[in-house]
Amino acid sequence: MIIDRKRIYVYLCRQTRDNASPCGFEGGNIGSGTGSLTGFQECEQSVTGVCTIVNNYSGTLHMEIMKAVLGLEDGHIVVGEGFGVEGECAGELVFNTQMTGYMESLTDPSYFGQILMFTFPLIGNYGVDRQNFQNPRVCALGAIAKEICEKPAALPSIRSFFEEKHLLGMTGVDTRALTIRTRVHGTMRAAMVLGSDDGEYAVKLARKTLTICDIVPIPEVSCKEPYHITGSGKRIAVIDLGIKKNQLTSLSKRGGDLYVFPHNAIADQVRACRPDALFISNGPGDPKQAPDAIACVRELLGELPIFGICMGNQVSALAIGGNTYKLKFGHRGANQPVRYKDGRIFITTQNHGFAVDAESLPEGSKITYTNVNDGTVEGFENTDLDVTTVQFHPEAHGGPRDTEAHFFDAMFRRLL
């Protein structure tokens, strides 16, 4: 999609037929050379932020196309097409490289406070699969894709879902160029404005937005009160920092009797349920913004076996005296290779912008998983303190599931 500030040109990669436009315009060629498409209408953009586009292939699709603009803190401006509703959002712009699982990612609480950009050129081809939601709501501030599928294999479509839920999305964007920019310059603050192409306003909005290290998103996605998921097996206390549904599913299907606590639970609350182990979930933002969870884990060290995933890995490291740091652009996708301590390579799903500093971990700690691409810590254990954690997501279903049984079966074997 190519959009300038005065006129909107829309083309989709499907065959069309030349019909007269219902609104009086003639369908004509858009583009030049081999592969030019026909049957879409061009219209002037006037005062409002939308115009009507007629798809003559179906003869029935009439979409109002919103102007949309993305502004980065470095002054870079990208104009595209909005989907969802008019509005604006601002936060950290991050990219995800996975080809499937877009709804699993959009509803992952770890994306709270971030604008999620998909590098795969098309999302939405199988519609909105609610069975894979990780939270009842979309947690990302907004979504960016090169193209969204208008006629998916199952309904609703991404477009209609975003409209129904009053969400913010942007398409017609060169996501490859934006991804390269992020990899070169590092993750940046960004603002997305739908219904406008005022790039200067978007840049100003991005620059006045707090960084991911300065916000405290965990209370927004953690449960407010403790709750119980009945199981017939080992009793697991869970600290919810923004837990994904699949983590609870993986624990429950192994018989876990789950007592789930909010992020600010204290050690005595955990002890009161007499658990066999403590599990620390994933969550958004900087792990150092989870002081209550760090204190709780620190107090329970040596009393209970402790397991963690993603932010649970980072919180556990901080609790035993280690340190964490922000990555240049993070790991987000379903194709991240990690090397296990025995030399095996697992392809994993990941979503994190912070990592554990290997050199900061205390004596007795052993790195169990290492990222093959950049050598960062993907998991560690401390047998003296009975701590076992991973940085990647073994429970994720957007990509390979090789590590689901590997991690969770090993966890429950430890509790026998």
C-alpha positions in Angstrom: 0.0 0.0 0.0 1.3 3.5 -0.9 -0.3 6.5 0.8 0.6 10.2 0.5 -0.9 13.0 2.5 -3.5 14.1 -0.1 -4.6 11.0 -2.0 -5.0 7.3 -1.0 -4.1 4.5 -3.4 -5.1 1.0 -2.4 -4.1 -2.3 -4.0 -4.5 -5.8 -2.8 -2.8 -8.9 -4.1 -5.8 -10.7 -5.7 -7.4 -10.9 -9.1 -10.0 -8.2 -9.9 -12.4 -7.5 -12.7 -13.1 -4.1 -14.3 -16.5 -3.0 -13.4 -18.0 0.5 -13.2 -17.7 1.9 -9.7 -21.0 2.3 -7.8 -19.8 5.7 -6.7 -19.3 6.9 -10.2 -15.5 6.5 -10.6 -14.1 4.3 -13.4 -12.0 1.3 -12.3 -8.6 1.7 -13.7 -5.0 0.4 -13.5 -3.0 1.1 -10.4 0.7 0.8 -10.6 2.6 0.2 -13.8 4.2 -2.7 -15.7 3.4 -6.4 -15.3 1.2 -7.2 -12.5 -0.8 -3.9 -12.4 -4.1 -4.5 -10.7 -7.5 -3.1 -11.7 -10.9 -2.6 -10.3 -10.1 -0.5 -7.2 -11.1 3.1 -6.9 -9.1 6.2 -6.1 -10.7 9.1 -4.3 -9.7 12.5 -3.0 -9.0 12.9 0.7 -10.7 15.9 2.0 -11.4 17.1 5.6 -12.2 13.8 7.2 -9.7 11.0 7.8 -11.4 8.4 5.6 -12.4 7.7 2.1 -14.5 4.9 0.4 -12.7 2.1 -1.4 -14.6 -0.3 -3.6 -13.4 -3.8 -4.2 -14.9 -4.9 -7.5 -13.7 -8.4 -7.1 -16.4 -9.1 -4.6 -18.7 -6.3 -5.6 -19.7 -5.9 -1.9 -16.7 -4.8 0.1 -16.9 -1.1 0.9 -14.2 -0.1 3.4 -13.6 3.3 4.9 -9.8 3.7 4.9 -8.4 5.8 7.7 -5.2 7.8 7.5 -2.7 6.7 10.0 0.8 7.8 11.0 3.6 6.4 13.1 6.2 8.7 14.6 9.4 7.6 16.2 11.4 9.4 18.9 14.3 9.8 16.4 12.0 11.9 14.1 11.3 9.2 11.6 7.7 9.3 10.2 5.7 6.5 8.5 2.3 7.1 6.9 -0.1 4.1 6.4 -3.6 2.9 6.6 -5.4 2.6 9.9 -7.7 -0.2 10.9 -9.8 -0.4 14.1 -10.9 3.0 15.4 -9.6 6.5 15.3 -7.3 7.3 18.3 -3.7 7.3 19.4 -1.3 5.3 21.5 2.3 5.7 22.5 4.9 3.3 23.9 7.9 1.2 22.9 7.8 -0.1 19.3 8.9 -3.8 19.2 8.9 -6.4 16.4 7.9 -10.1 16.4 9.2 -12.4 13.7 6.8 -15.3 14.0 4.6 -16.4 11.1 1.6 -17.6 13.1 0.2 -17.0 16.5 -0.6 -13.3 16.0 -3.6 -13.4 18.4 -1.6 -15.3 21.0 1.0 -12.5 20.8 -1.5 -9.6 20.8 -3.2 -11.0 24.0 0.1 -11.8 25.7 0.3 -9.5 28.8 4.0 -9.2 28.3 3.3 -6.8 25.4 1.4 -4.4 27.7 2.7 -0.8 27.1 4.2 -1.7 23.7 3.2 -1.3 20.0 3.6 -4.7 18.4 4.8 -4.9 14.8 4.7 -8.2 12.9 7.6 -8.7 10.4 5.8 -11.5 8.5 4.1 -9.6 5.6 0.6 -10.9 6.1 -1.4 -11.5 9.3 -5.0 -12.4 9.8 -5.3 -15.2 7.2 -7.0 -17.6 9.7 -9.1 -14.9 11.4 -9.3 -14.3 15.1 -8.8 -17.6 17.0 -10.1 -16.9 20.4 -9.1 -20.4 21.8 -5.5 -19.1 21.7 -6.1 -15.9 23.6 -3.6 -15.6 26.5 -5.7 -13.0 28.2 -9.4 -12.0 27.7 -8.3 -8.7 26.1 -5.7 -7.5 23.7 -2.7 -6.3 25.8 -0.6 -4.6 23.2 -1.2 -0.9 22.7 -1.6 -1.4 19.0 -0.6 -3.6 16.0 1.4 -2.9 12.9 1.5 -5.1 9.8 2.4 -4.8 6.2 -0.9 -6.3 5.2 -3.9 -7.8 6.9 -6.1 -10.5 5.4 -9.6 -9.1 4.5 -11.1 -12.6 3.7 -9.7 -15.0 6.3 -10.3 -18.7 6.4 -12.5 -18.2 9.6 -14.3 -15.2 11.0 -14.1 -12.6 12.4 -11.4 -10.9 10.5 -8.7 -8.9 12.2 -10.2 -5.7 10.8 -13.7 -6.4 12.1 -12.3 -7.6 15.5 -10.3 -4.4 15.9 -13.4 -2.3 15.0 -15.6 -4.2 17.4 -13.1 -4.0 20.3 -12.1 -0.3 19.6 -8.5 -1.3 19.0 -5.7 0.5 17.1 -4.0 -1.0 14.1 -1.9 0.2 11.1 -1.2 -1.5 7.8 0.3 -0.6 4.5 3.7 -0.1 6.2 7.2 -1.2 5.1 7.7 -3.4 8.2 11.0 -4.7 6.9 12.5 -1.2 6.8 11.1 -0.4 10.3 12.6 -3.6 11.6 16.0 -2.9 10.2 15.8 0.6 11.7 15.1 -0.9 15.1 17.9 -3.4 14.8 20.4 -0.7 13.9 19.3 2.0 16.4 17.7 -0.1 19.1 14.2 -0.2 20.4 12.6 3.3 20.3 9.5 5.0 21.7 6.8 5.5 19.1 3.4 7.0 18.7 0.6 5.7 16.4 -2.2 8.1 15.4 -5.2 6.8 13.5 -7.4 9.3 11.6 -4.6 11.7 10.9 -1.3 11.9 9.1 0.3 14.6 11.3 3.7 13.1 11.6 5.2 16.0 13.7 2.5 15.5 16.3 3.2 11.8 16.4 6.9 12.4 16.9 6.2 14.8 19.7 3.9 12.3 21.4 6.6 9.6 21.1 9.3 11.8 22.6 7.2 12.7 25.7 6.2 9.1 26.4 8.0 7.4 29.3 10.5 4.6 28.4 9.7 1.0 29.2 12.1 1.2 32.2 10.1 4.1 33.7 6.6 2.6 33.6 5.2 0.1 36.0 2.9 -2.1 33.9 2.8 -5.3 36.1 -0.1 -4.1 38.4 -2.2 -3.5 35.2 -2.0 -7.2 34.1 -1.6 -9.1 37.3 -4.7 -10.6 39.0 -6.2 -8.3 41.8 -7.0 -11.1 44.3 -5.7 -14.7 44.9 -7.7 -17.5 43.3 -7.6 -21.3 43.2 -7.5 -23.7 40.2 -8.3 -27.1 41.6 -6.0 -30.0 40.7 -5.3 -33.5 42.0 -1.6 -33.3 42.1 1.2 -31.2 43.5 0.2 -27.9 45.0 1.9 -25.0 43.1 1.9 -21.4 44.3 1.9 -19.1 41.3 3.0 -15.4 41.3 1.1 -13.7 38.5 3.1 -10.9 37.0 0.9 -11.0 33.8 0.6 -14.8 33.3 -0.3 -16.3 30.0 -3.2 -18.7 29.9 -1.0 -21.5 28.4 1.2 -21.5 31.5 -1.7 -22.3 33.7 -2.9 -24.9 31.2 0.6 -26.6 31.2 0.6 -26.7 35.0 -3.0 -27.9 35.3 -2.8 -30.7 32.7 -0.1 -32.3 34.9 -2.4 -32.2 37.8 -1.1 -29.1 39.4 -3.3 -27.7 42.3 -2.8 -24.0 41.6 -3.0 -21.2 44.1 -2.5 -18.0 42.0 -1.4 -14.8 43.8 -1.1 -11.2 42.6 2.2 -9.5 42.0 2.4 -8.0 45.4 1.8 -11.1 47.4 4.1 -11.6 50.5 5.9 -14.7 51.5 3.5 -15.5 54.4 0.5 -15.5 52.0 2.4 -18.1 49.8 3.3 -20.2 52.9 -0.3 -20.3 54.0 -1.4 -22.5 51.1 1.4 -25.0 52.0 2.7 -25.3 48.4 5.1 -27.9 47.1 6.7 -25.3 44.8 6.7 -21.7 43.7 6.2 -20.7 40.1 6.9 -17.1 38.8 5.2 -16.1 35.6 6.0 -13.9 32.7 5.2 -10.2 32.7 5.7 -6.9 31.0 8.4 -4.2 31.4 11.6 -4.0 33.4 11.9 -6.8 36.0 13.4 -4.3 38.5 9.9 -2.8 38.6 8.7 -5.9 40.4 10.1 -5.3 43.9 7.3 -7.2 45.7 7.9 -10.3 43.7 11.6 -10.1 44.1 11.3 -9.8 47.9 8.8 -12.7 48.0 11.1 -15.0 46.1 14.1 -13.9 48.1 12.3 -14.8 51.4 11.3 -18.2 50.1 14.7 -19.2 48.8 15.7 -22.5 50.3 12.2 -23.2 51.6 10.6 -24.2 48.3 11.6 -25.3 44.8 11.3 -22.2 42.7 10.6 -22.2 38.9 10.2 -19.3 36.5 9.5 -18.4 32.9 10.5 -15.2 31.1 10.2 -12.4 33.7 10.1 -15.2 36.3 13.7 -16.0 35.2 14.7 -12.4 35.6 13.0 -11.9 39.0 14.6 -15.1 40.3 18.0 -13.9 39.2 17.5 -10.5 41.0 16.2 -12.3 44.1 19.4 -14.4 44.4 21.6 -11.3 44.0 22.1 -11.2 40.2 21.5 -8.4 37.8 19.5 -7.8 34.6 20.0 -5.4 31.7 18.0 -4.1 28.7 18.7 -5.7 25.3 19.2 -3.5 22.2 16.0 -4.8 20.5 15.0 -7.9 22.4 14.0 -11.4 21.3 10.5 -11.7 20.0 9.4 -14.6 17.7 9.0 -18.3 17.4 12.3 -19.2 15.8 14.8 -18.4 18.5 17.5 -21.1 18.9 18.8 -21.9 22.4 21.6 -24.4 23.3 20.9 -26.6 26.3 23.7 -27.5 28.7 24.0 -31.0 27.1 24.6 -29.5 23.7 21.1 -30.0 22.2 19.5 -27.1 20.3 15.9 -26.2 20.9 13.9 -23.8 18.7 11.9 -21.6 21.1 9.2 -18.9 21.3 10.4 -15.8 23.0 9.2 -12.3 24.0 11.5 -10.3 26.2 13.5 -7.1 26.1 15.6 -7.7 29.2 18.2 -10.4 30.0 20.0 -11.8 33.0 23.7 -10.8 33.4 25.5 -14.1 33.5 28.5 -12.7 35.3 26.3 -11.3 38.1 24.9 -14.6 39.2 26.2 -15.8 42.6 28.3 -18.9 43.2 26.4 -22.1 42.7 24.5 -20.8 39.7 24.9 -22.6 36.4 23.7 -21.3 33.0 21.6 -24.1 31.5 20.4 -22.4 28.2 22.2 -20.0 26.0 20.9 -18.1 23.0 22.7 -19.3 19.9 22.4 -16.0 18.1 23.9 -13.6 20.7 25.1 -15.7 23.6 22.6 -14.2 26.2 21.3 -16.2 29.1 18.2 -18.2 28.3 18.0 -20.1 31.6 19.9 -20.9 34.8 19.7 -23.1 37.8 21.0 -23.0 41.3 20.8 -26.4 43.0 21.8 -25.0 46.4 18.8 -22.7 46.4 16.6 -25.1 44.3 15.9 -22.5 41.6 15.3 -23.5 38.0 14.2 -21.0 35.4 14.1 -20.3 31.6 13.9 -17.1 29.6 12.0 -18.5 26.7 8.3 -19.6 26.6 7.9 -23.4 26.6 4.2 -23.1 26.9 3.8 -21.0 23.7 1.8 -22.4 20.8 2.6 -19.9 18.1 5.7 -21.9 17.1 7.6 -25.2 18.0 6.4 -27.0 21.1 9.6 -28.9 21.7 10.3 -27.4 25.1 6.8 -27.7 26.6 7.2 -31.3 27.9 11.0 -30.8 28.3 10.4 -28.0 30.9 7.1 -28.8 32.6 7.7 -32.6 32.8 11.1 -32.0 34.3 9.5 -29.6 36.8 7.0 -32.1 38.0 9.5 -34.9 38.2 11.5 -32.7 40.5 8.5 -32.6 42.9 8.1 -36.4 43.2 
